[in-house]
C-alpha cells in the first residue's frame, strides 16, 4: 500500500506559541453602539467579501512564499529511482532504432516491480498504447523478450481516440479503474494528434504536450510520449526532436535514444529533465532477446546531502515507538537543534516527501482547538 501526503485544504498558518491561535490578518469592523461583536457574522461577511473579490475578472490568484512553506504537498517518488519520474516526458529516436522494444522493457519492469539495471522500481499498473502495432506483433515481441514470465498489470491497446476527441476520457476511465496506475506509454505521439494545418507550429506543439501534462500531474503518474527525431544534426542533441521547441518546452524532460549506425548493437540514451540530473547511459542490445542492457554511465547519480533534522526524527520514530504525537515545541526540544518551532514546522512541511521516501515516516500537521500538533508515523508497507 502506498501512502501519499495530501495537500491541506487551506494553508496552515504560521505556528505561534503552542496552544495559541495565530493573529488574524483579517480586518474587522468596530462593533456598533448596540454592543456585542458577533464573530460568526464577521466570518460570514469576510467570506462573502473574499468570494466577491475572487469572482472579479481582474482577480489574479497568488500565493506568498510564506504560504508555500505552510503547505504539505503530495509525495511523488520516482517510478524508477534515478531514471524515471512522475510527469510527462518525450522518448525520442530515429525510426527503427529500438524505441518500442525499450518501451516494452520499461513497461514490463514497472508492471512487475523488477529492478531495471539495478535501479529500484515502484510496481504499479502500466498502460501501453502501442498504436503502430497489432496484437500478433506484440505477442511475438513480448515472448521473445520475456518468454512466459507474464503479468496481469501490463495492459496494451492498439487503438485509441485522438487528443481532443475522446482520448482524455479514455485515459480518465482507465486510471479510475486502476488506482495503482504508475505509467502510461503513448507510442507514438503523432498517432493521437488531430490533423490540422498548424500541427508543426510552436503553439500547437506546446498545447498538445501541456494537455497531457495536466492529466499526468493531476493523477501523479508518469506519461511517456514516443516521438521521432529529425534527420538534421544539432549541437544540442535535444534540438533534434522532430517539430518545434514547444514539445520539449511543455514536457518535464526527454529521453533521446541514438545509434551511431542503424546496424549497431550499441546505443546511447541521453536524459534531461526538470526533476533529474542530465545523464548519459551507454547501452548494449542483447541479440537474442532484444533487451537493452546497461554497459556504463557517464555520470554518477547525484545524492542530496543528509538532512540532520530528518535523521533526528528517524531516531524518534522507530520500530519500538512507531508513532509520535505532540507539538512543534516538544519536537524541537527533543531534536535539540537551533530551530524554532515555526522553522521546524516549515522544514518538515517542505521535506515531508523526503521523510517518507528515505525514512518511511509519514508527517501530518493537524490543527485542533487546543492548538497545532504534529503526528509522525512509521509506515511499514511501502509500494
C-alpha angles and dihedrals in degrees: 000000000000118000119198133187116254121219110246116252090238133012114277106240117236113286111258125186107321112272093019128106118235119254109268117240092203115110116230133198121253109254115255125244090274086081123223122085115225109217093188091054091048091051091051092047092050091047093055091043089054092046090051090051092050093051091056107113088227094055114124115199111225139168126206126231087249090052091053092053091051094058128086111211129200116279110240110182120189120280089220109017111242093005118047125033136178113277136065120306137176118228107198138177143134118289114281093009091125103269096137092050089051091049091051089050093051091046093051094049094048093046092051099034091232113150116255112222088338091305110132115246130207107223120230146128117300128200116199116191099200094184096167095051140066129221095260093054091047091051093051094046095048094046091052092049102040108011113209095334094117135171136204092212097070113082128188133199124183095190135040139158119267126260108276091019103073106304093110091056091048092052092045091052094048094048090047089055092047110045092176091063113150110161139026119187120196111195104211126012091203091060093064097043119103114239110251139145092250098053093117098047121106095243093052094046091048092048094051095053093039091058091052092043091053089055095046093047092049092052097040093233138125118255117194118196114198112214141161134252125233120246095242117093120232137195089237106051092212090061085072091074108119113249129023131322086261090087096057092034092062097039126084090233146313144246118214119198114194140172125197088222129012092239094053120115090208129075143168124236114203117195128194128167149142096253100039141048123261108266141175122209123193110214136193122202119225104232093210104044097020091227120148112239126194114247099175144320127234096214133043115234112262117241127200113239115254115278108226092204093055091045089052091050090051089058091053097047106052142145088273092049106024095172134044126185126183148097129302089248092055092047092048090053091051092050090049094209133133093259120118117225089255093051091046092052092050092047092052091046090056096039098042092109093051091047089056097043099045103030103020091234120140116215118206122177112200136184124215136167088267092056138265123334138180126221120197118188131183110228115209100180107064120169 
